[in-house]
Amino acid sequence: MRLLLLPLLLCGLLGLTAACAEDASEVQRLIEERGAAVLDVRTPDEYAAGHVEGAVNIDLAADDFRDRVAQLPRGRYYVVYCESGERSTQAIEVMRGLGFGSVVNGGGYDSLVDLGIPTE
């Protein structure tokens, strides 16, 4: 709980509805300690150009986005990212509407790279 409070407060100040990752160590901690799945909501071309290690690509703009996300397990932590953080915010709103509770906005891919998150 403590892990997510500061990002929630920060995102609230920024007017976002989803929790934002505070830094790379928080994203890494969620992945390593909480077993968070990483969800890349960019296009397949963006994903192919480089993505966070182990990320699953489900394009927010795809017609079947909601259906594909609905198939994911609800009991996991998720870190969701895109190019700038806007699509991931939209994706998280969809996920919350589907009953996902432990979802963190990882922001933009380049920011995650700059913070040292491993990529493929």
ABEGO torsion letter per residue (X at the ends): XAAAAAAAAAAAAAGBABBBBABAAAAAAAAAAAGBBBBBABBAAAAAAEBBBGBBBBBAABAAAAAAAAABBAABBBBBBBAAGAAAAAAAAAAAAAGBABBBBAEBAAAAAAAGBBBX
